[in-house]
């Protein structure tokens, strides 16, 4: 059964300067100018034993999720696979991450 990942009263937010979220295309995009945080919709997660060939062929960024803006092993929760048109390395170099609490 899938479960919902919901963090805090405002949900999960894309990290400042890292990425934006395309609601229609459901994928990472360039952030809008001067927008520090972009809310992400509620994420349904479930475990997979193995990725299908189709899933392996998709361009996805293994985006880290943190409890707080301080990115440490104590605040790290998990990675979420997010679709993107860019190379996953592009988002890694930008430092794109998801935060449960932006304060």
C-alpha positions in Angstrom: 0.0 0.0 0.0 1.3 3.5 -0.8 1.6 6.0 2.0 1.6 9.7 1.9 4.7 11.7 2.8 3.5 15.0 4.3 5.8 17.2 6.2 4.6 20.1 8.4 1.6 22.4 7.8 2.8 23.7 4.5 3.9 20.3 2.9 7.2 19.7 1.2 9.1 22.6 -0.5 11.7 22.6 -3.2 15.0 24.1 -1.9 15.9 27.7 -2.5 17.8 28.3 -5.7 17.7 24.6 -6.6 14.5 23.9 -8.5 10.9 24.7 -9.3 8.0 22.4 -9.8 5.9 22.1 -13.0 2.4 21.1 -11.8 1.1 20.2 -15.2 4.1 18.3 -16.3 4.8 16.9 -12.8 8.5 17.4 -13.1 11.4 19.6 -11.9 11.9 22.8 -13.7 14.0 26.0 -13.4 12.8 28.1 -10.4 11.0 31.4 -11.1 13.1 34.5 -10.4 13.2 35.6 -6.8 11.1 32.6 -5.7 12.8 31.0 -2.7 10.6 28.0 -2.1 8.2 26.1 -4.4 5.6 23.9 -2.7 5.4 20.3 -3.9 2.1 18.4 -4.0 1.5 15.6 -1.5 3.8 12.7 -2.5 2.5 9.1 -2.4 5.4 6.6 -1.8 5.6 2.9 -2.0 8.5 0.4 -2.1 9.7 -1.3 -5.3 11.8 -4.4 -5.5 13.0 -3.6 -8.9 12.6 -0.8 -11.5 11.0 -1.7 -14.8 12.8 -1.0 -18.1 10.4 2.0 -18.6 11.2 3.4 -15.2 15.0 3.0 -15.8 14.7 4.8 -19.1 13.0 7.9 -17.6 15.1 10.9 -16.7 14.7 11.2 -12.9 16.6 13.0 -10.2 17.1 11.2 -6.9 16.2 14.2 -4.8 17.1 14.2 -1.2 14.5 15.1 1.4 15.5 16.8 4.7 13.5 17.7 7.8 15.2 21.1 8.1 17.3 23.5 5.9 20.4 22.3 7.7 21.5 19.4 5.5 23.0 16.8 7.7 22.7 13.1 8.3 20.5 13.9 11.3 18.0 15.8 9.2 18.1 13.5 6.1 14.9 11.5 5.6 15.1 9.7 2.1 15.4 10.3 -1.6 12.4 10.8 -3.9 12.6 10.1 -7.7 11.4 13.2 -9.5 11.0 13.5 -13.3 13.1 16.1 -15.1 14.0 17.1 -18.6 17.5 17.9 -17.5 20.3 15.5 -16.6 20.1 14.4 -13.0 23.7 15.8 -12.6 22.3 19.2 -13.4 20.1 19.2 -10.3 22.9 17.7 -8.1 25.2 20.5 -9.1 22.5 23.1 -8.3 22.0 21.5 -4.9 18.3 20.9 -5.4 16.6 19.2 -2.4 13.3 19.0 -0.7 12.6 20.4 2.7 9.9 19.5 5.1 10.4 22.7 7.2 11.7 25.9 5.7 12.2 27.7 9.0 
